Amino acid sequence: MKMSESIENISKALSGAWKSIKNPKHNQNVTVKTRKGGTYDFQYTDLTGIFDEVKPHLSENGITILQQAYTEVSNGSLLVSVTTRLVHASGEWIESKPMQFPLGENDIQSMGGLVTYMKRYSLSAMLGISTEADDDGNMASGNTATFKASDKQLNYVTSLINNKYEKREDRIAHFNDMIGKLKLNKDMTTWTSQDASKAIKHLQSDANA
C-alpha cells in the first residue's frame, strides 16, 4: 500500500466515515456450479451498489475515491490492472497496490467486465466492507460461478433492438433471429452476464453493418 508523507488527517476522516458505513445491500445474483454437478445461488453487491452506500459517508468526511485501470504486458501476458486511491481534502492520500489479472478474451466487453469486477474487489478491500457471501473455499475447490445478467445489461439489449426497429413485429422477429443464432434462452431473465455481452456485441455489429 502506498500513502502520502502524512496520513494524520485522512486517518481521522476514515475513522469518522467507518462509524456510519454499512455493508451494502446485495443487488445481484450468482449461480455456482459445483464439481459434483449441483448448483446453488448467492448474492453480491455490484460496483454501483457499493458507491451508493459509501459515497455519502466518505464525502461527508472529505474523502474522494479515485480508481485507475490500465494494461501492461508481463512475461508475454496482457494484464489488466486496477488501483484504488482514497484522497482527503487536505491532500493526503492512501493507495492500494495494483490488482492484476490476465485478460482472456481480447475484446472490449471482456475487458470492461473484468475492470468493473476488479474495481469492486479493490474498493471493498480498501474500505474493509463485505459485498458478498464468503465463497472462497468453494471456488478454490474447483467450482465455477456464473454471473447472471444485470438489469442494466438486459435493458441495454432491449434499447438496442427498440432503437433499430419501430414496429413491434420487426423487434420480435429480430430478437428471435438473434437468440437462434446465439443459442440463447428466449427468457432474458435466465441469461448470464456472458449471454448478455454476446447479445450486445451481436446487436452493435448489426448497427455498424
Backbone torsions as a table, in degrees:
resi	resn	phi	psi	omega
1	MET	NA	137.0	177.7
2	LYS	-103.5	156.9	178.6
3	MET	-157.6	161.9	176.9
4	SER	-69.1	169.0	-176.4
5	GLU	-57.6	-38.7	175.9
6	SER	-121.2	141.9	176.5
7	ILE	-129.2	22.7	-176.7
8	GLU	-61.2	-47.1	-176.3
9	ASN	-72.7	-42.1	-178.5
10	ILE	-69.4	-30.2	177.2
11	SER	-65.1	-43.5	178.0
12	LYS	-65.0	-39.2	-179.0
13	ALA	-66.5	-42.4	178.5
14	LEU	-64.7	-36.9	177.4
15	SER	-62.9	-39.7	178.6
16	GLY	-68.0	-40.9	180.0
17	ALA	-67.4	-36.5	-176.8
18	TRP	-59.7	-30.5	-178.0
19	LYS	-64.3	-27.4	-174.3
20	SER	-112.3	-15.0	179.6
21	ILE	-72.1	131.5	176.5
22	LYS	-113.6	159.4	174.2
23	ASN	-62.1	127.4	-177.0
24	PRO	-61.2	149.7	176.8
25	LYS	-70.8	141.7	178.4
26	HIS	-69.3	136.4	-179.9
27	ASN	-134.7	9.9	177.8
28	GLN	-137.8	158.1	-179.5
29	ASN	-121.0	147.4	177.9
30	VAL	-130.7	137.2	174.1
31	THR	-105.8	124.1	-179.4
32	VAL	-104.4	128.9	176.2
33	LYS	-101.2	120.4	-176.9
34	THR	-82.0	164.7	-179.9
35	ARG	-64.7	-25.1	-178.8
36	LYS	-86.9	1.3	176.3
37	GLY	98.7	-5.0	178.2
38	GLY	-83.1	171.7	177.0
39	THR	-138.1	155.3	171.3
40	TYR	-154.1	159.4	-177.5
41	ASP	-111.0	148.6	167.4
42	PHE	-144.1	162.1	-175.2
43	GLN	-109.2	156.2	176.3
44	TYR	-148.0	173.0	179.3
45	THR	-108.6	128.5	179.3
46	ASP	-80.2	177.4	-174.2
47	LEU	-61.4	-39.8	178.8
48	THR	-61.7	-41.4	178.9
49	GLY	-63.2	-36.6	178.1
50	ILE	-65.3	-48.0	-179.4
51	PHE	-62.2	-39.2	179.9
52	ASP	-59.5	-35.1	-179.2
53	GLU	-80.1	-46.6	-168.5
54	VAL	-89.7	-27.8	-174.0
55	LYS	-57.0	-47.5	-179.1
56	PRO	-59.8	-39.6	-177.1
57	HIS	-73.1	-38.1	177.8
58	LEU	-69.5	-43.8	-180.0
59	SER	-60.6	-39.6	179.4
60	GLU	-61.6	-26.5	-179.9
61	ASN	-104.5	16.3	173.8
62	GLY	75.4	26.9	-177.0
63	ILE	-114.4	134.3	177.6
64	THR	-116.7	145.6	177.9
65	ILE	-99.9	128.5	174.4
66	LEU	-124.1	124.2	178.0
67	GLN	-122.9	132.5	-178.9
68	GLN	-117.7	134.2	176.0
69	ALA	-119.7	135.9	179.9
70	TYR	-155.4	167.3	179.0
71	THR	-119.2	152.9	174.2
72	GLU	-153.2	155.4	-180.0
73	VAL	-99.2	127.5	178.8
74	SER	-134.9	121.8	-179.2
75	ASN	53.4	38.7	177.1
76	GLY	82.1	-0.4	-179.4
77	SER	-109.9	141.2	176.8
78	LEU	-84.8	117.5	-178.2
79	LEU	-106.6	137.1	171.4
80	VAL	-95.6	129.6	-176.7
81	SER	-122.2	144.3	178.4
82	VAL	-136.3	131.7	172.9
83	THR	-120.7	150.6	177.4
84	THR	-122.9	126.9	179.1
85	ARG	-121.3	131.7	172.7
86	LEU	-101.7	121.2	-175.8
87	VAL	-114.8	130.5	179.2
88	HIS	-96.7	155.7	-179.7
89	ALA	-58.6	-23.1	179.5
90	SER	-76.0	-11.3	-176.6
91	GLY	101.2	-10.4	177.8
92	GLU	-73.6	153.0	-177.4
93	TRP	-152.0	158.1	174.4
94	ILE	-134.4	131.7	-176.5
95	GLU	-128.7	139.2	178.0
96	SER	-74.9	159.6	168.8
97	LYS	-70.8	155.6	-179.1
98	PRO	-61.5	133.3	168.6
99	MET	-91.7	125.0	-173.7
100	GLN	-125.7	145.4	179.6
101	PHE	-152.7	138.0	-179.7
102	PRO	-68.4	141.8	178.2
103	LEU	-83.9	123.3	-179.1
104	GLY	-80.9	-90.4	178.4
105	GLU	-72.7	124.8	-174.0
106	ASN	-85.4	69.8	175.0
107	ASP	-140.5	164.3	-170.9
108	ILE	-67.4	-33.4	178.8
109	GLN	-66.2	-41.5	179.5
110	SER	-64.4	-43.6	-179.3
111	MET	-66.0	-42.3	-179.9
112	GLY	-62.1	-42.7	178.9
113	GLY	-65.1	-40.0	180.0
114	LEU	-66.4	-41.8	179.6
115	VAL	-62.1	-44.6	178.9
116	THR	-61.3	-43.7	178.7
117	TYR	-59.3	-45.4	-178.0
118	MET	-70.3	-37.1	177.2
119	LYS	-61.1	-40.3	-179.6
120	ARG	-62.2	-46.9	-179.2
121	TYR	-69.8	-39.8	-179.2
122	SER	-63.8	-45.8	-179.1
123	LEU	-66.7	-41.3	179.0
124	SER	-60.9	-41.7	179.9
125	ALA	-66.0	-41.2	-179.7
126	MET	-63.5	-37.5	-175.8
127	LEU	-93.3	-8.4	178.5
128	GLY	68.3	37.8	179.7
129	ILE	-113.8	156.0	179.4
130	SER	-103.6	129.0	-177.8
131	THR	-117.9	2.3	178.8
132	GLU	-161.6	169.2	176.0
133	ALA	-67.2	147.8	179.6
134	ASP	-72.8	101.8	-174.6
135	ASP	-118.5	11.5	-175.6
136	ASP	-57.2	-38.8	-178.3
137	GLY	-63.3	-43.5	179.2
138	ASN	-66.5	-42.9	-179.3
139	MET	-67.4	-36.1	178.9
140	ALA	-68.1	-19.9	-179.0
141	SER	-83.4	4.1	176.6
142	GLY	100.4	5.3	176.4
143	ASN	-74.1	157.6	-179.7
144	THR	-118.4	145.3	-178.4
145	ALA	-110.0	137.7	175.9
146	THR	-115.8	117.4	-178.5
147	PHE	-86.8	125.7	-179.7
148	LYS	-72.3	149.3	-179.8
149	ALA	-61.7	139.2	179.1
150	SER	-80.9	161.7	176.5
151	ASP	-60.0	-35.0	-179.6
152	LYS	-63.3	-43.0	178.8
153	GLN	-64.2	-47.1	-177.7
154	LEU	-65.3	-38.8	177.6
155	ASN	-65.5	-34.2	179.8
156	TYR	-70.0	-39.5	176.0
157	VAL	-58.3	-47.3	-179.7
158	THR	-61.3	-42.5	-178.4
159	SER	-66.7	-35.7	178.6
160	LEU	-63.8	-39.6	178.5
161	ILE	-71.4	-45.0	-177.9
162	ASN	-63.8	-35.2	-178.4
163	ASN	-72.6	-21.5	-177.3
164	LYS	-91.8	-31.7	-176.3
165	TYR	-124.0	130.8	179.4
166	GLU	-83.6	-40.8	-176.6
167	LYS	-81.8	139.1	-178.2
168	ARG	-61.3	-39.5	-179.3
169	GLU	-65.4	-32.7	177.2
170	ASP	-69.5	-37.5	178.9
171	ARG	-64.8	-44.3	-179.8
172	ILE	-64.0	-42.8	-179.4
173	ALA	-63.5	-42.6	-179.6
174	HIS	-68.0	-38.9	178.6
175	PHE	-63.3	-45.9	179.8
176	ASN	-64.0	-37.6	177.7
177	ASP	-64.4	-41.1	-178.8
178	MET	-65.8	-48.0	-176.8
179	ILE	-67.6	-26.9	175.7
180	GLY	-68.7	-44.0	-179.8
181	LYS	-67.4	-39.8	-176.0
182	LEU	-92.0	-4.6	-180.0
183	LYS	58.9	50.0	179.9
184	LEU	-104.9	155.0	177.2
185	ASN	-70.4	142.9	179.8
186	LYS	-65.8	-28.1	178.0
187	ASP	-84.2	104.3	-175.1
188	MET	-63.5	-23.5	-178.6
189	THR	-68.4	-13.8	178.0
190	THR	-92.7	-5.2	-176.8
191	TRP	-67.3	146.7	170.6
192	THR	-87.2	170.5	176.7
193	SER	-60.8	-36.4	178.6
194	GLN	-67.4	-39.0	176.6
195	ASP	-59.7	-46.8	-179.6
196	ALA	-62.8	-39.3	179.0
197	SER	-63.5	-39.8	177.9
198	LYS	-63.6	-42.5	-179.9
199	ALA	-64.9	-42.4	179.5
200	ILE	-62.9	-44.2	179.7
201	LYS	-62.6	-41.4	179.8
202	HIS	-63.6	-46.1	-177.9
203	LEU	-67.8	-37.6	178.1
204	GLN	-67.5	-35.3	177.1
205	SER	-65.0	-40.6	177.7
206	ASP	-63.2	-39.4	-177.9
207	ALA	-67.4	-31.2	-177.6
208	ASN	-90.8	-6.1	-178.0
209	ALA	-72.5	NA	NA
